[in-house]
Amino acid sequence: MFLDRLEYLAAGGRLSKTGAFFGDMLRMKPIVSPMAEGANKVGVVRNRDEQVRFALAALERSLQQGEKAFIMLEYSDNKSWVEEVKSELAQRYEEARIIVHPLSLTSGAHMGPGTWAVAFLPDIQ
């Protein structure tokens, strides 16, 4: 999951208000991934281009170009931008089934506007 602003994590008590203030001021955008023990921060980037590069690198570690796979992109208030990401993925992974779906209301409320996510599963034979 790629967050745009930290103020919503602070409002929900998941981050200090001071930490959120300085993170937003320095344009630090955390990347969070669900793990068995809970959500973990797996990276930090400064802008959307870096978010996309991070997502592409994660996909490239697990999927081969041309491989059949299922890729789901999720959006908050940024559907048109996420559709652009979908177009880029469709060029790289022509055999993949790629869908765009809204984030859950709970996720959107805790992570705020600008949040988006990518999930994927290689083709299971």
MODELLER restraints for C-alpha pairs under 7 A, 6 or more apart:
rsr = mdl.restraints
at = mdl.atoms
rsr.add(forms.Gaussian(group=physical.xy_distance, feature=features.Distance(at['CA:1:A'], at['CA:31:A']), mean=5.64, stdev=0.5))
rsr.add(forms.Gaussian(group=physical.xy_distance, feature=features.Distance(at['CA:1:A'], at['CA:32:A']), mean=5.10, stdev=0.5))
rsr.add(forms.Gaussian(group=physical.xy_distance, feature=features.Distance(at['CA:1:A'], at['CA:33:A']), mean=6.11, stdev=0.5))
rsr.add(forms.Gaussian(group=physical.xy_distance, feature=features.Distance(at['CA:1:A'], at['CA:116:A']), mean=5.83, stdev=0.5))
rsr.add(forms.Gaussian(group=physical.xy_distance, feature=features.Distance(at['CA:1:A'], at['CA:117:A']), mean=4.15, stdev=0.5))
rsr.add(forms.Gaussian(group=physical.xy_distance, feature=features.Distance(at['CA:1:A'], at['CA:118:A']), mean=6.65, stdev=0.5))
rsr.add(forms.Gaussian(group=physical.xy_distance, feature=features.Distance(at['CA:2:A'], at['CA:30:A']), mean=6.44, stdev=0.5))
rsr.add(forms.Gaussian(group=physical.xy_distance, feature=features.Distance(at['CA:2:A'], at['CA:31:A']), mean=4.87, stdev=0.5))
rsr.add(forms.Gaussian(group=physical.xy_distance, feature=features.Distance(at['CA:2:A'], at['CA:32:A']), mean=6.60, stdev=0.5))
rsr.add(forms.Gaussian(group=physical.xy_distance, feature=features.Distance(at['CA:2:A'], at['CA:51:A']), mean=6.77, stdev=0.5))
rsr.add(forms.Gaussian(group=physical.xy_distance, feature=features.Distance(at['CA:2:A'], at['CA:115:A']), mean=5.51, stdev=0.5))
rsr.add(forms.Gaussian(group=physical.xy_distance, feature=features.Distance(at['CA:2:A'], at['CA:116:A']), mean=5.30, stdev=0.5))
rsr.add(forms.Gaussian(group=physical.xy_distance, feature=features.Distance(at['CA:2:A'], at['CA:117:A']), mean=5.77, stdev=0.5))
rsr.add(forms.Gaussian(group=physical.xy_distance, feature=features.Distance(at['CA:3:A'], at['CA:29:A']), mean=5.75, stdev=0.5))
rsr.add(forms.Gaussian(group=physical.xy_distance, feature=features.Distance(at['CA:3:A'], at['CA:30:A']), mean=5.87, stdev=0.5))
rsr.add(forms.Gaussian(group=physical.xy_distance, feature=features.Distance(at['CA:3:A'], at['CA:31:A']), mean=6.49, stdev=0.5))
rsr.add(forms.Gaussian(group=physical.xy_distance, feature=features.Distance(at['CA:3:A'], at['CA:111:A']), mean=6.45, stdev=0.5))
rsr.add(forms.Gaussian(group=physical.xy_distance, feature=features.Distance(at['CA:3:A'], at['CA:114:A']), mean=6.56, stdev=0.5))
rsr.add(forms.Gaussian(group=physical.xy_distance, feature=features.Distance(at['CA:3:A'], at['CA:115:A']), mean=4.51, stdev=0.5))
rsr.add(forms.Gaussian(group=physical.xy_distance, feature=features.Distance(at['CA:3:A'], at['CA:116:A']), mean=6.78, stdev=0.5))
rsr.add(forms.Gaussian(group=physical.xy_distance, feature=features.Distance(at['CA:4:A'], at['CA:29:A']), mean=5.60, stdev=0.5))
rsr.add(forms.Gaussian(group=physical.xy_distance, feature=features.Distance(at['CA:4:A'], at['CA:114:A']), mean=5.07, stdev=0.5))
rsr.add(forms.Gaussian(group=physical.xy_distance, feature=features.Distance(at['CA:4:A'], at['CA:115:A']), mean=5.59, stdev=0.5))
rsr.add(forms.Gaussian(group=physical.xy_distance, feature=features.Distance(at['CA:5:A'], at['CA:24:A']), mean=5.96, stdev=0.5))
rsr.add(forms.Gaussian(group=physical.xy_distance, feature=features.Distance(at['CA:5:A'], at['CA:29:A']), mean=6.61, stdev=0.5))
rsr.add(forms.Gaussian(group=physical.xy_distance, feature=features.Distance(at['CA:6:A'], at['CA:20:A']), mean=4.89, stdev=0.5))
rsr.add(forms.Gaussian(group=physical.xy_distance, feature=features.Distance(at['CA:6:A'], at['CA:23:A']), mean=6.77, stdev=0.5))
rsr.add(forms.Gaussian(group=physical.xy_distance, feature=features.Distance(at['CA:6:A'], at['CA:24:A']), mean=6.13, stdev=0.5))
rsr.add(forms.Gaussian(group=physical.xy_distance, feature=features.Distance(at['CA:7:A'], at['CA:20:A']), mean=5.41, stdev=0.5))
rsr.add(forms.Gaussian(group=physical.xy_distance, feature=features.Distance(at['CA:7:A'], at['CA:21:A']), mean=6.99, stdev=0.5))
rsr.add(forms.Gaussian(group=physical.xy_distance, feature=features.Distance(at['CA:8:A'], at['CA:110:A']), mean=5.68, stdev=0.5))
rsr.add(forms.Gaussian(group=physical.xy_distance, feature=features.Distance(at['CA:8:A'], at['CA:111:A']), mean=5.44, stdev=0.5))
rsr.add(forms.Gaussian(group=physical.xy_distance, feature=features.Distance(at['CA:8:A'], at['CA:112:A']), mean=5.54, stdev=0.5))
rsr.add(forms.Gaussian(group=physical.xy_distance, feature=features.Distance(at['CA:9:A'], at['CA:15:A']), mean=5.54, stdev=0.5))
rsr.add(forms.Gaussian(group=physical.xy_distance, feature=features.Distance(at['CA:9:A'], at['CA:110:A']), mean=5.90, stdev=0.5))
rsr.add(forms.Gaussian(group=physical.xy_distance, feature=features.Distance(at['CA:9:A'], at['CA:111:A']), mean=5.94, stdev=0.5))
rsr.add(forms.Gaussian(group=physical.xy_distance, feature=features.Distance(at['CA:10:A'], at['CA:16:A']), mean=5.42, stdev=0.5))
rsr.add(forms.Gaussian(group=physical.xy_distance, feature=features.Distance(at['CA:10:A'], at['CA:17:A']), mean=5.19, stdev=0.5))
rsr.add(forms.Gaussian(group=physical.xy_distance, feature=features.Distance(at['CA:10:A'], at['CA:20:A']), mean=6.14, stdev=0.5))
rsr.add(forms.Gaussian(group=physical.xy_distance, feature=features.Distance(at['CA:12:A'], at['CA:110:A']), mean=6.20, stdev=0.5))
rsr.add(forms.Gaussian(group=physical.xy_distance, feature=features.Distance(at['CA:27:A'], at['CA:46:A']), mean=5.48, stdev=0.5))
rsr.add(forms.Gaussian(group=physical.xy_distance, feature=features.Distance(at['CA:28:A'], at['CA:44:A']), mean=6.21, stdev=0.5))
rsr.add(forms.Gaussian(group=physical.xy_distance, feature=features.Distance(at['CA:28:A'], at['CA:45:A']), mean=5.93, stdev=0.5))
rsr.add(forms.Gaussian(group=physical.xy_distance, feature=features.Distance(at['CA:28:A'], at['CA:46:A']), mean=5.14, stdev=0.5))
rsr.add(forms.Gaussian(group=physical.xy_distance, feature=features.Distance(at['CA:29:A'], at['CA:44:A']), mean=5.42, stdev=0.5))
rsr.add(forms.Gaussian(group=physical.xy_distance, feature=features.Distance(at['CA:29:A'], at['CA:45:A']), mean=5.17, stdev=0.5))
rsr.add(forms.Gaussian(group=physical.xy_distance, feature=features.Distance(at['CA:29:A'], at['CA:46:A']), mean=5.60, stdev=0.5))
rsr.add(forms.Gaussian(group=physical.xy_distance, feature=features.Distance(at['CA:30:A'], at['CA:41:A']), mean=6.54, stdev=0.5))
rsr.add(forms.Gaussian(group=physical.xy_distance, feature=features.Distance(at['CA:30:A'], at['CA:43:A']), mean=5.91, stdev=0.5))
rsr.add(forms.Gaussian(group=physical.xy_distance, feature=features.Distance(at['CA:30:A'], at['CA:44:A']), mean=4.37, stdev=0.5))
rsr.add(forms.Gaussian(group=physical.xy_distance, feature=features.Distance(at['CA:30:A'], at['CA:45:A']), mean=6.45, stdev=0.5))
rsr.add(forms.Gaussian(group=physical.xy_distance, feature=features.Distance(at['CA:31:A'], at['CA:41:A']), mean=5.68, stdev=0.5))
rsr.add(forms.Gaussian(group=physical.xy_distance, feature=features.Distance(at['CA:31:A'], at['CA:42:A']), mean=5.63, stdev=0.5))
rsr.add(forms.Gaussian(group=physical.xy_distance, feature=features.Distance(at['CA:31:A'], at['CA:43:A']), mean=4.98, stdev=0.5))
rsr.add(forms.Gaussian(group=physical.xy_distance, feature=features.Distance(at['CA:31:A'], at['CA:44:A']), mean=5.70, stdev=0.5))
rsr.add(forms.Gaussian(group=physical.xy_distance, feature=features.Distance(at['CA:32:A'], at['CA:39:A']), mean=6.29, stdev=0.5))
rsr.add(forms.Gaussian(group=physical.xy_distance, feature=features.Distance(at['CA:32:A'], at['CA:40:A']), mean=5.47, stdev=0.5))
rsr.add(forms.Gaussian(group=physical.xy_distance, feature=features.Distance(at['CA:32:A'], at['CA:41:A']), mean=4.43, stdev=0.5))
rsr.add(forms.Gaussian(group=physical.xy_distance, feature=features.Distance(at['CA:32:A'], at['CA:42:A']), mean=5.69, stdev=0.5))
rsr.add(forms.Gaussian(group=physical.xy_distance, feature=features.Distance(at['CA:33:A'], at['CA:39:A']), mean=5.56, stdev=0.5))
rsr.add(forms.Gaussian(group=physical.xy_distance, feature=features.Distance(at['CA:33:A'], at['CA:40:A']), mean=5.45, stdev=0.5))
rsr.add(forms.Gaussian(group=physical.xy_distance, feature=features.Distance(at['CA:33:A'], at['CA:41:A']), mean=6.45, stdev=0.5))
rsr.add(forms.Gaussian(group=physical.xy_distance, feature=features.Distance(at['CA:33:A'], at['CA:42:A']), mean=6.51, stdev=0.5))
rsr.add(forms.Gaussian(group=physical.xy_distance, feature=features.Distance(at['CA:34:A'], at['CA:40:A']), mean=6.29, stdev=0.5))
rsr.add(forms.Gaussian(group=physical.xy_distance, feature=features.Distance(at['CA:45:A'], at['CA:51:A']), mean=6.37, stdev=0.5))
rsr.add(forms.Gaussian(group=physical.xy_distance, feature=features.Distance(at['CA:63:A'], at['CA:122:A']), mean=6.52, stdev=0.5))
rsr.add(forms.Gaussian(group=physical.xy_distance, feature=features.Distance(at['CA:65:A'], at['CA:92:A']), mean=6.10, stdev=0.5))
rsr.add(forms.Gaussian(group=physical.xy_distance, feature=features.Distance(at['CA:65:A'], at['CA:93:A']), mean=5.38, stdev=0.5))
rsr.add(forms.Gaussian(group=physical.xy_distance, feature=features.Distance(at['CA:66:A'], at['CA:93:A']), mean=5.32, stdev=0.5))
rsr.add(forms.Gaussian(group=physical.xy_distance, feature=features.Distance(at['CA:66:A'], at['CA:94:A']), mean=5.86, stdev=0.5))
rsr.add(forms.Gaussian(group=physical.xy_distance, feature=features.Distance(at['CA:66:A'], at['CA:95:A']), mean=5.51, stdev=0.5))
rsr.add(forms.Gaussian(group=physical.xy_distance, feature=features.Distance(at['CA:67:A'], at['CA:93:A']), mean=6.80, stdev=0.5))
rsr.add(forms.Gaussian(group=physical.xy_distance, feature=features.Distance(at['CA:67:A'], at['CA:95:A']), mean=5.99, stdev=0.5))
rsr.add(forms.Gaussian(group=physical.xy_distance, feature=features.Distance(at['CA:67:A'], at['CA:96:A']), mean=6.77, stdev=0.5))
rsr.add(forms.Gaussian(group=physical.xy_distance, feature=features.Distance(at['CA:68:A'], at['CA:95:A']), mean=4.82, stdev=0.5))
rsr.add(forms.Gaussian(group=physical.xy_distance, feature=features.Distance(at['CA:68:A'], at['CA:96:A']), mean=4.71, stdev=0.5))
rsr.add(forms.Gaussian(group=physical.xy_distance, feature=features.Distance(at['CA:68:A'], at['CA:122:A']), mean=6.72, stdev=0.5))
rsr.add(forms.Gaussian(group=physical.xy_distance, feature=features.Distance(at['CA:68:A'], at['CA:123:A']), mean=5.33, stdev=0.5))
rsr.add(forms.Gaussian(group=physical.xy_distance, feature=features.Distance(at['CA:69:A'], at['CA:96:A']), mean=4.54, stdev=0.5))
rsr.add(forms.Gaussian(group=physical.xy_distance, feature=features.Distance(at['CA:69:A'], at['CA:97:A']), mean=6.18, stdev=0.5))
rsr.add(forms.Gaussian(group=physical.xy_distance, feature=features.Distance(at['CA:69:A'], at['CA:121:A']), mean=5.78, stdev=0.5))
rsr.add(forms.Gaussian(group=physical.xy_distance, feature=features.Distance(at['CA:69:A'], at['CA:122:A']), mean=4.38, stdev=0.5))
rsr.add(forms.Gaussian(group=physical.xy_distance, feature=features.Distance(at['CA:69:A'], at['CA:123:A']), mean=4.57, stdev=0.5))
rsr.add(forms.Gaussian(group=physical.xy_distance, feature=features.Distance(at['CA:70:A'], at['CA:96:A']), mean=5.69, stdev=0.5))
rsr.add(forms.Gaussian(group=physical.xy_distance, feature=features.Distance(at['CA:70:A'], at['CA:97:A']), mean=4.92, stdev=0.5))
rsr.add(forms.Gaussian(group=physical.xy_distance, feature=features.Distance(at['CA:70:A'], at['CA:98:A']), mean=6.03, stdev=0.5))
rsr.add(forms.Gaussian(group=physical.xy_distance, feature=features.Distance(at['CA:70:A'], at['CA:120:A']), mean=5.50, stdev=0.5))
rsr.add(forms.Gaussian(group=physical.xy_distance, feature=features.Distance(at['CA:70:A'], at['CA:121:A']), mean=5.19, stdev=0.5))
rsr.add(forms.Gaussian(group=physical.xy_distance, feature=features.Distance(at['CA:70:A'], at['CA:122:A']), mean=6.35, stdev=0.5))
rsr.add(forms.Gaussian(group=physical.xy_distance, feature=features.Distance(at['CA:70:A'], at['CA:123:A']), mean=6.91, stdev=0.5))
rsr.add(forms.Gaussian(group=physical.xy_distance, feature=features.Distance(at['CA:71:A'], at['CA:96:A']), mean=6.90, stdev=0.5))
rsr.add(forms.Gaussian(group=physical.xy_distance, feature=features.Distance(at['CA:71:A'], at['CA:97:A']), mean=6.17, stdev=0.5))
rsr.add(forms.Gaussian(group=physical.xy_distance, feature=features.Distance(at['CA:71:A'], at['CA:98:A']), mean=4.70, stdev=0.5))
rsr.add(forms.Gaussian(group=physical.xy_distance, feature=features.Distance(at['CA:71:A'], at['CA:99:A']), mean=6.48, stdev=0.5))
rsr.add(forms.Gaussian(group=physical.xy_distance, feature=features.Distance(at['CA:71:A'], at['CA:119:A']), mean=5.81, stdev=0.5))
rsr.add(forms.Gaussian(group=physical.xy_distance, feature=features.Distance(at['CA:71:A'], at['CA:120:A']), mean=4.29, stdev=0.5))
rsr.add(forms.Gaussian(group=physical.xy_distance, feature=features.Distance(at['CA:71:A'], at['CA:121:A']), mean=6.54, stdev=0.5))
rsr.add(forms.Gaussian(group=physical.xy_distance, feature=features.Distance(at['CA:72:A'], at['CA:98:A']), mean=5.71, stdev=0.5))
rsr.add(forms.Gaussian(group=physical.xy_distance, feature=features.Distance(at['CA:72:A'], at['CA:99:A']), mean=4.96, stdev=0.5))
rsr.add(forms.Gaussian(group=physical.xy_distance, feature=features.Distance(at['CA:72:A'], at['CA:100:A']), mean=5.90, stdev=0.5))
rsr.add(forms.Gaussian(group=physical.xy_distance, feature=features.Distance(at['CA:72:A'], at['CA:118:A']), mean=5.68, stdev=0.5))
rsr.add(forms.Gaussian(group=physical.xy_distance, feature=features.Distance(at['CA:72:A'], at['CA:119:A']), mean=5.18, stdev=0.5))
rsr.add(forms.Gaussian(group=physical.xy_distance, feature=features.Distance(at['CA:72:A'], at['CA:120:A']), mean=6.14, stdev=0.5))
rsr.add(forms.Gaussian(group=physical.xy_distance, feature=features.Distance(at['CA:73:A'], at['CA:99:A']), mean=6.21, stdev=0.5))
rsr.add(forms.Gaussian(group=physical.xy_distance, feature=features.Distance(at['CA:73:A'], at['CA:100:A']), mean=4.79, stdev=0.5))
rsr.add(forms.Gaussian(group=physical.xy_distance, feature=features.Distance(at['CA:73:A'], at['CA:101:A']), mean=6.24, stdev=0.5))
rsr.add(forms.Gaussian(group=physical.xy_distance, feature=features.Distance(at['CA:73:A'], at['CA:117:A']), mean=5.65, stdev=0.5))
rsr.add(forms.Gaussian(group=physical.xy_distance, feature=features.Distance(at['CA:73:A'], at['CA:118:A']), mean=4.58, stdev=0.5))
rsr.add(forms.Gaussian(group=physical.xy_distance, feature=features.Distance(at['CA:73:A'], at['CA:119:A']), mean=6.57, stdev=0.5))
rsr.add(forms.Gaussian(group=physical.xy_distance, feature=features.Distance(at['CA:74:A'], at['CA:100:A']), mean=5.74, stdev=0.5))
rsr.add(forms.Gaussian(group=physical.xy_distance, feature=features.Distance(at['CA:74:A'], at['CA:101:A']), mean=4.83, stdev=0.5))
rsr.add(forms.Gaussian(group=physical.xy_distance, feature=features.Distance(at['CA:74:A'], at['CA:102:A']), mean=5.11, stdev=0.5))
rsr.add(forms.Gaussian(group=physical.xy_distance, feature=features.Distance(at['CA:74:A'], at['CA:103:A']), mean=5.31, stdev=0.5))
rsr.add(forms.Gaussian(group=physical.xy_distance, feature=features.Distance(at['CA:74:A'], at['CA:116:A']), mean=5.34, stdev=0.5))
rsr.add(forms.Gaussian(group=physical.xy_distance, feature=features.Distance(at['CA:74:A'], at['CA:117:A']), mean=4.95, stdev=0.5))
rsr.add(forms.Gaussian(group=physical.xy_distance, feature=features.Distance(at['CA:74:A'], at['CA:118:A']), mean=6.32, stdev=0.5))
rsr.add(forms.Gaussian(group=physical.xy_distance, feature=features.Distance(at['CA:75:A'], at['CA:82:A']), mean=6.55, stdev=0.5))
rsr.add(forms.Gaussian(group=physical.xy_distance, feature=features.Distance(at['CA:75:A'], at['CA:101:A']), mean=6.55, stdev=0.5))
rsr.add(forms.Gaussian(group=physical.xy_distance, feature=features.Distance(at['CA:75:A'], at['CA:102:A']), mean=4.92, stdev=0.5))
rsr.add(forms.Gaussian(group=physical.xy_distance, feature=features.Distance(at['CA:75:A'], at['CA:103:A']), mean=5.50, stdev=0.5))
rsr.add(forms.Gaussian(group=physical.xy_distance, feature=features.Distance(at['CA:75:A'], at['CA:115:A']), mean=6.32, stdev=0.5))
rsr.add(forms.Gaussian(group=physical.xy_distance, feature=features.Distance(at['CA:75:A'], at['CA:116:A']), mean=4.46, stdev=0.5))
rsr.add(forms.Gaussian(group=physical.xy_distance, feature=features.Distance(at['CA:75:A'], at['CA:117:A']), mean=6.66, stdev=0.5))
rsr.add(forms.Gaussian(group=physical.xy_distance, feature=features.Distance(at['CA:76:A'], at['CA:102:A']), mean=6.06, stdev=0.5))
rsr.add(forms.Gaussian(group=physical.xy_distance, feature=features.Distance(at['CA:76:A'], at['CA:103:A']), mean=5.78, stdev=0.5))
rsr.add(forms.Gaussian(group=physical.xy_distance, feature=features.Distance(at['CA:76:A'], at['CA:108:A']), mean=6.01, stdev=0.5))
rsr.add(forms.Gaussian(group=physical.xy_distance, feature=features.Distance(at['CA:76:A'], at['CA:113:A']), mean=5.80, stdev=0.5))
rsr.add(forms.Gaussian(group=physical.xy_distance, feature=features.Distance(at['CA:76:A'], at['CA:114:A']), mean=6.10, stdev=0.5))
rsr.add(forms.Gaussian(group=physical.xy_distance, feature=features.Distance(at['CA:76:A'], at['CA:115:A']), mean=5.62, stdev=0.5))
rsr.add(forms.Gaussian(group=physical.xy_distance, feature=features.Distance(at['CA:76:A'], at['CA:116:A']), mean=6.23, stdev=0.5))
rsr.add(forms.Gaussian(group=physical.xy_distance, feature=features.Distance(at['CA:77:A'], at['CA:113:A']), mean=5.63, stdev=0.5))
rsr.add(forms.Gaussian(group=physical.xy_distance, feature=features.Distance(at['CA:77:A'], at['CA:114:A']), mean=6.06, stdev=0.5))
rsr.add(forms.Gaussian(group=physical.xy_distance, feature=features.Distance(at['CA:78:A'], at['CA:114:A']), mean=5.97, stdev=0.5))
